[in-house]
Amino acid sequence: MRILLTLIVFVTLGANSFSQEDTSSVILDGVEINSKKLGFKKVGLYDEMPEDDYNIRGFTQLSIFENDLTDEFWMSKDTRCVSSRLGGDGDKSFLNLEWNKDLDGCDWVGIGFGWDGWSGKDMGYVFDTLAIELQVRSTGKPFTNLPWAFGIEDYSGQQAWLGYNKSFLQSKDISTDWTKVQIPLSLFPFVENDVDLSNVKQLLIQVFAEGVIEIKKVHLVPFSKKLKKEVEAVQLGKSLSFDNFLTDKSTMYTNIEGGHSFAVAYTSDSLFFSFLINDASARVNKHANGDLWKGDAIEIAYSTNTTANKKRKFLLLSDQHIGVNCGESAYVWDWKESKKQAAITCEFGKWAKGYTVNMAVPFTALYNLELTPGLKLDFEIAIDLNEGDSRKEQQRWNSTFSEGFNTSPTKWGTLIFK
């Protein structure tokens, strides 16, 4: 005998007026909107729910935009700053988006999608395996850079933002063919910004500069790639000099965005680094002590505790952060000890695109840790580039998409001792 249990659910949606003109910077007022597209469908008394409904870990609210503009979409009200229209592509539709934030009065310019009828989306149990995927194309010349920032907002008004990076592109460039852009949700600083992922309201896109693009789909898709990079430290015998480190054929250099690269080697008692820094105006840093990050510098962060929680968002006593002032009066600074670290030695040289730095860190003397094959340490590299008397930019190895590695080891990669 089959016993049928029938549930009757009453849904009430509140409605408030919404005005993008009330928006300041990237802070949006809370809003609930009656939707004409709730996504409910009638099910007969003896009908079974379809078993082929696509989901990811049971999460089904995957379609953010596709072919149609409903009241789940909004944009800044000033059409001088941003405008949109639906275009035709055979029997399909796409969103044509044109913007110019450089005009006077265009202080905050962007669009938003409150998908699934503006319902609260519980993404807390699935965000680490999802990416936002946009299918986009150019209306003219190919390009790789989108001057956009992506935001996720919850129903309390808390937001987490992530800037676009060309590594999100799934092809060489954005051309007149449909191209996929994937932004992993696990890169967003949800914890740091107290975003409630059990009650997600909308996807926000803030635009900068000016441009035109066509958007065919915005979906949530599975994402399983490693977000923590790995690099190997090669073992080169009981003793090691900078000369044989640089010439040994087993030494492999790893690239950092911006044209820099580095290699790591070790003996049982010391860790060795070699850096190739791409900088035409090399070695300018007049800053003292812990302010060295404002000029040409190299920062290295690593753990000396192999059992530390990989997802920790604060520094432990075993987490180290050192920096090399690459100016004429070079020195190594230890931020944990708040002092210069004379035990760590450096040598500088030149190469075609800038300068080289070779560095020796005596691990057994400083941290009482013997370096052995199979060891794995949390690890991050950052390159600081000078402009005038301040830092122009910082380029990082693992945490390419977000700043803050100096306080959050969850942004570090992994150093593996081969």
N, C-alpha and C positions, 0 to 999 in steps of 0.2 A: 504494500500500500504506500502510495506517495502522499506525503502531507505537504501542502502548499502554504507557505506563509506569505501573506500579502502585506506590504508596508505602504502606507500612504504618507508622502512627504509634502509638507507645505513649505514653499520657499518664498520669502519676502525680501525684496531688494529695496534698500533705501536709495534715494537720489539726492544729490547735492549739485548745485551749479558749479561749473568749472571754468576758470579763466586763466589762461596761460600768462596774462599780463601781470598776475599776482606773483609770478615766479621770480625769485631773486637768485642769481648764480645758478646752482644746480639743485636748489631746494624747492620741492614742489609741495603745494598744499595737498592734504588728503582729499580723496574724491571717491565716491561710489556712484556708478552710473547704471541706470536701467539698460539692459542689453536686449536687443531684438534677436540675439543669437546665443541662447543659453546652452545649446548643444544637447538638450534633453530629447528623447524620442520615445514614442509610445511602444510599449511592450505588451503583447497579448497575455492573457491569464496563463495560458499553457505554453507560451513561447519561451525559449531559452535564449539567454544573451549570447551573441556570436562569440565563438571561441578564438576567432582570428583577429580581434581588435588589437591593433599594434600597441605595444607598451614597452617601456623600459623599467624593469623591476616593479612592474605594476603601475608605473606612472604613465598616464594616457594623455595628459594635456600638452601635447608636443607641437601642435601647429600654432605658430604665433601670427603669421600672415601668409595668405596664399590667394592670389587672384582677385581679391575683393576688398573694398574699404568699407568697414562697418563703424559703428560707434565705439568700437574697441580701439580705434586709431585716432590720434590727435596730433596736432603740430602747433608750433608758435603761431600766434594770430596774425602777425605782421607779414603779409605775403611778399613784401620787398625782401625780407630776410630769408624766407623759405617758402616754397610752393610745391604742391604735389598734384598729380593727376594720374588716372589710370590710362595706360596705353594698351594697344592690341598687338598680339603676336600670334597670328593664326587664330585658333579658337581659344587662346589663353590670354590672360591679362597680366600686366605688371605695373609696378608703381614707379613713375618717373619723379625723381626728387631733385630739385634744384635749390641751391642755397647760396647766400653771400653774407657772412657774418661781419665782414669788414665795413658794411654800410653804417652810417650814424644811426644810433637808436637800436641796433641789433645786439643787445647786451647778452641775452641768453637765447640761443637758437637751437631748436631740436624737435624731435618727434617722440611719440610713445605708443606702445602697443599693450593694451590691457587684456590680453587674450583670454579665451575661454569665458567670455561673458563677464569679464572683470571679477571673476571668482577668485578667492584666495587659493593660491596653489601651494600645496605642501611639497616642497622640493628638498627638505632637510635630509631625507634618507637616500636621495638619488643624485644630488648635485655633483658629487665627485665622479660620476660616470657620464655626465652630459656636457655637450658643447652647443652653443648657439651657432647655427649654420645659416648664413645668408647666401642666396644665389643672386649674384649681381653681374652687371656688365657695363662697359663704357659706351658712351654715345659718340665717341670719337677716338682719339689716340689712346693707346694702352697706358696704364699707370699702375704703380704698386702701392702708393701711399693713400690712405683714407684719413683725412684730418677729423677723425671722430673719436668720441669716448662713449663707452657703453656702460649703462647703469642698471642695476636691479634694485627695485624699491619694494619694501613691504608695506602692509596696511597701517603701520604706525608712523610712516614717513621716513624711516631710516633707509639710507641708500649706500650701495657699494659701487665704486666706479673703477673702470679699467680702460686704459688707452689702447688704441689700435696699434698693432705691430705687424710689419709686413710678413713675419713668419706665420701669421694666421692664414695667409693665402695658401690655397691648395694647388696652385699652379704658378707659372712664371710671373704672370701679371694679370691685371683686370683688363680684358680686351673686349671686343664687340661680341665675343662668345660668352655664354653664361659661365660664370666662374664661381667656385665655392670659397667662402671665407668662414673659418671655424674658430670660435672663441671659447676655450674651455672654461666652464663655470668655476672650476676649482682654483682658477687664478684670481678670482675676485676676492677682495679683502672683507669677506662677510663678518668674520669674528671681530676684527678690529673696529668695524663700524656698527656692531650690534644689530645686524640685519636678521630679522626673524624669517628664516627660510621655510617655516611651516605655514606662512601666510603671505606669500609673494603676491604683489599687486600687479606690477607691470615691468616691461623692458623699456628703458629710455635710451635714446641716442642723441648725444649733444654733438653738434657740428661746428667746425671752425673753418676759417679761410673761406673759400668759395669752390663750387663744383657742381657737376651734374652726374647722376648715376641712375641706373634702372635696377629695381629690386623685384625679383620674381617670387621668391619664397623666403620666409624666415621660419626655421624649424628648430626644435631641439633634437639632437641626434646623439647616438652613443659615442663616447670618447674614451679610449682605453690606452692612449699613448702615455709613455712615461713623461712626467713633468719634471722629475728630478734628474738632472744630467749626471753622468758618471765619467770620471777620468781616472786613468791608471798612473800610479807612480811606479817607475821601473827600478829594479834593484841592480846596482852596478858594482857590487863587490864590497869588500870591507872598507876600502878607502875610496874617496871620490874627490876629484878636483873639478873646478869649473871648466877647465879645458877639455877633459875627457867627457864631461857631461854634455858639452855642446857638440862634440864630434862623434860621440857614440851613435852608431846607426840605430840602436834600439830606442833611442830617445824620440818620442813622438810629440809633436806640438799640437795643441788644441786651440781652435779659433774662438775668439770672443768678438761679438758684434763691434764693428768699427775698424776692423782690420788688424787687431791685436792678436797675439797668440802666446801660449805659455806651455811649459813642460815641467814635469815633476819627477824627481828621482829620490832615492833614499839609501842610506846605509842603516845598520842596526841602531845607530845613535843620533843620526841627523837627517833632516829633510831639506832637500835642495830644490830651488825654483829657478827657471830661466824664463825671462819675459822678452818678447819683441813688441815694443810699443810703437804704434803708428801715430806719429805726431810731428808735423812739419816744424812747429815752433817748440822744439823739445826742451824739457827740463827747466821750466819756469815755475818756481815756488818760493815765495818770500815769507811764507807763514811759519809760525813757530809752534812747537809742541803738538798738541792734539788738533790744531787748526790746519794741519797739513793737507786735509781733504779739499781745501779751497783752491789748491794749485795742482800742478802736475804731481800725481802720486799714485801709488798702488796700495790697495787694501786687501788683506787676506784674513778670512775668518775660518776657524776650524774648531772642532771639538776634540778634547782629549779623553772623552768618556765614550767608549764604544757601546754602552748600554743605554745612553740617553734617549728619551722619547723623541722620535723623529718629527713629531707634530708640535713640539713645544714652541710657544710664541714669545718666549722670554729667555734671557741668557742665564745659564747655569754658571757656577764657579769654574766648571771645566770647559766652558766655551771661551775661546780666545779670539781677539780682534787686534791685529797689528797693521801698521801702515808704514810705507816707505816714502819719505819726502824726497822727491826726485830732483829737487833744485840743486844749485851749486853747493849749498851747505847741506848735503844729504845726511839723513839719520833715520833710524827705525823707531817708531813710537808704539808703545804698548798701551792701548786704551784701558785694559783691565787693571793694570798696575798704575796707570796714569804717570808714566815715566818713559824716558828714552831707554831702549834696550840694546846695550852695547854688545851683549853676547850674540846677537844676530848680525851677521856681516853681509855687506853688499858690494858688488863691483858693477861699474857702469861702462858701457861702450856705445858704439854707433853702428847703425845699419842703414840700408838705402832709404827706408821710410821713416826713420826716427832714431830711437835709441834702444839699447838692451840693458837689462838688469839681471844680474845673477845673485842669488840670495841663499844663505845657509842658515838653517834654524837648528840648533843643537837640542834635540827633543829630550834626550835622557837627562841633560843638565837642567833644562828649564821645566820640564813637565813630568820627569821620572817615568817616561813611557818608552819602552823599547819598540822599535818599528820592525814588524815581521810580515812575511807574505801572508795574504788572506785578511789582513787588518782592513777595516772600513771605518772612515771618519767622515762626519758631516763637514762640508767644505764649500767655500765661496770665494770668488775673486772679483774685485771691482777696479776699474781703471778710471781715475779722475783726471780730467783734462782742463787746463787753465785757459782763461781768457782775461787779459788785463790783471786785475788784482783779485779775481774771484773764479770760481769753478764754472766752466762753460757747460759741461755735462759729465755724467757718470755712466760708464758702460760696464755691464755686469755679465758674468758667465752664465750662471743658472737663473737668477731672478731677473731675467731680461725685461719682464713686463711690469714689475712693480718694485718700488723703492722700499727701504726699511730693513735690508738684510742685517744691518748692524745691531738691531734689537730683536729680530725674529729668526731663529735658526730654521724655522719651517720653510724659509725661502732658499736654503742652501742645497747644494747638490751633494754628491758622494765622491770621496777620494778613496780609491781601492789600491791596496799595496800588492803588486803583482809578484 
